[in-house]
Amino acid sequence: MMEELAAGFGAALTIYNIAFIFMGVAIGYLVGALPGLGKGTATAVAIPITFYIEPLAAIAFLIGISKGSTAGSAVSAILMNTPGEPSSAPTALAGYPLARAGKAQKALKMGLYASVIGDFVSTCVLILSAQTLADYALGIGPIELVAILAFSLTFIAALSGNSMVKGLIAGLFGILCSTVGTEIETSTERFTFGSFDLYEGLPLIPVAIGMLALSEMMIQIGDRRRLEEQTDLLRGSGKPEDAVVTLADWKRSAKSIIRGTGIGIFVGILPGLGASTGSFLSYGMARRAAEDPEAFERDGAIEGVAAAESADNAVVPASFVPLFALGIPGSVIAAILIGAFIIQGVTPGPLMFIEQAELMQGIYASMLAASLILLFIGYFGQNMFARIIKLSPSLVLSTVVFLCCLGSYLQGGGMFGLYIMVLFGVIGFFARKYEFSFVTFLIGFVVGDGFELALRQSIGLLKGTPEAILDHPVALVFWALTVLGVIAILRRKKAKATTEPAPAAAE
Amino acid sequence: MHFLKSLGLAVTAAAGLSLAAMPAHAEWPDGPITMLIGYKAGGGTDTKGRVLAKQLGQELGVPVKVINKPGGGQAAALNWFKELPADGKVFFFGASTGITLNPHLKKNIGYSKDDYEYCCLVTEFQPAMVAPADAPFDDWAGFIAHSKANPGVKYAALSPFARIIMELIAKKEGLDVNYIPTKGGAGMVQLVLGKQVMAAYSGGIHSRYPGKFKTLAVITSARQAHFPNAPTLEELNYGLNGDAPTVVAFPKGIDPAIVAKLAAAMKVAAASKDMANISKKIMMPVNYADTEAAKKFIDGTTASFGKMIKDSGYVAK
């Protein structure tokens, strides 16, 4: 195994391949950092280019893009409150307040380090135990998935902001939006209004861009004075300790990073969950573990940034576990990569290790190299991006809006994607104004689809024998956690109600 | 503007020259042509289409672009396509079920087989009824016996058609089947390898997992080279098949000369080494059939699917 990997390193680390990995990570980091564009866009656009290069370089290039963009999306989340990808939404929650407090550099660096650690550890896990983990992941069937997804939904409460009712409304609206399209079992159309564009449901990227980026841009454009004040704040406090990650920060974040990496790997190897679920879960758990959870969104929290980013990046290599071992894509990016693999003459699945053993070792070596290159590019790239905040806001905002349109057009099937983006931009604008959490909306939207399918499958699988759920210990554990989570939420709410002075009844 | 015009002329002239160098043909294609694919980039049909487009470009001497218009199981693409002028600039490449089957399943689909002219068939899908490798039976008869002895046998259906075909079988055999819905081939593989179901409809993906599946019966009307021992559903006297080759089509009213020229070029492109390679990788054998055969196939299959859907009692939505 190790010898093969060493040979793979020899094959992978030619100047030619390194150049492509470097380019991939750099392009990925750039598109990730630009709101509106993301890894989906970048990889899809890059696939035709890979027709003309060698298989190993081509695949390494695409993997570089996906790793780079996953880390890059933290940049705009922290600097502009505009996540480059849905999975970086929690990063914005805890990171933007830090930037407003003049600690943008610190937050950016921690985001990068957490990303690289999550990515590197997850890559090692992939290399050492892809087959074992994949077999284990197969044991996680629909019944377990329903429990895990229900557990993720309890974090809606934690991420709701001030009002749990509003958070629930937003989350349920997200689930409602996820039901749009052709229903899977009988192909009944739901909320399609006769439009074929809606048959496959609302496209994730335009919805996310509208809710996350466009609505924020509308708010920022609408309030120029506040914006200029904030731009001043973002330029930094001038204190040197606010620009670096101190030992104290590492101590605060270590647990979050370890937990986040673990959650990211777990979520990644299970097909059907996705990077957003990973970062939401990790953020929610870090928040729950904190002494003062409310401070996360109020003052910002370095461990929140670390939690979201480590999980977000750990998902990417882990999602290649089911792809490489079983030919089943564990994430959007893995699904796009299947096409690229096939074009290069490699069919993802169990045969890949037999037919293309050398290539696989080369891919592994390239993935490890990409982790290190990511650290390098991220470190220097950040300095460049951090200068964005020195530019005039009108320049930045108009560019971002343009990029949002571009990304939605490319990923949402043309003009249709633009309409969806504008629609959800307007919904997001009012949601922000009236303090409905766009994050809980996204959880509902991202999780809803898989939850429905897994629930229907479970009902079928347990048909007539509900007691058979006792044969599914993993599901039972997650159901127990879900119940405990709900109890904790209710308790905290009650505690809060009693400690806060009751408002005078007749005022 | 003048510059652009003269540039345009120059390009046309150049194209004309290169064509003039070839043996005498009709003037089509006088510029780049477009292959329309009704699925997202990256899937099996798309991958195959792109390889085919590249070969076709070499054969015709003009670039062949690929555009993807996903939505509604090719319905978005087919509706857009039928309104295009019949000038040969755009042709459709996709699973024939979009035309032969889907109009039976959806009431307001907006098109029918009569909206298009058919050029040729290129490749075949290899659907089959499969079971996990450790299933307590080895063949179709064993599956039927097992299902009779164990009512509520779990069957993964990745599409309404996958369900309909099993419903027809169940009706004839008097089986009680528990249909578990799933999404796409990957979802089906997960359910089977995860030992959640006892049988499943596979679009052909199972042949990539040697030793993990048992192929009980094939759903094509002829036996499949990969599984010579698996009988067809027709041999098993169900009178059912799910033949779904990829078809090349134009909007109605196209000049037959263009159809003939594309069909000839397709025949060469389909026989290329690159196509043979990719077919082997994604297990979709090339099986070129000419314009006459394509027309006959579309008419015949549309009718037979119509009967199947009616027999199953499925109500178009």
Interface residues (C-beta under 8 A of the other chain):
Chain A: A44 I47 L138 G139 I140 G141 P142 T182 I184 E185 T186 S187 T188 E189 G194 F196 D197 L198 Y199 E200 P271 L326 G327 I328 P329 A335 I336 I338 G339 A340 I342 I343 G345 T347 G349 P350 L351 G413 L453 R456 Q457 G460 L461 K463 G464
Chain B: A41 G42 G43 G44 D46 T47 R50 V51 K69 P70 G71 G72 G73 A75 A76 N79 L105 K106 N108 G110 G152 K154 A157 S159 P160 R163 N178 Y179 I180 P181 T182 K183 A186 G187 V189 Q190 L191 L193 G194 K195 Q196 I205 R208 Y209 P210 K212 N277 I278 K281 I282 K317
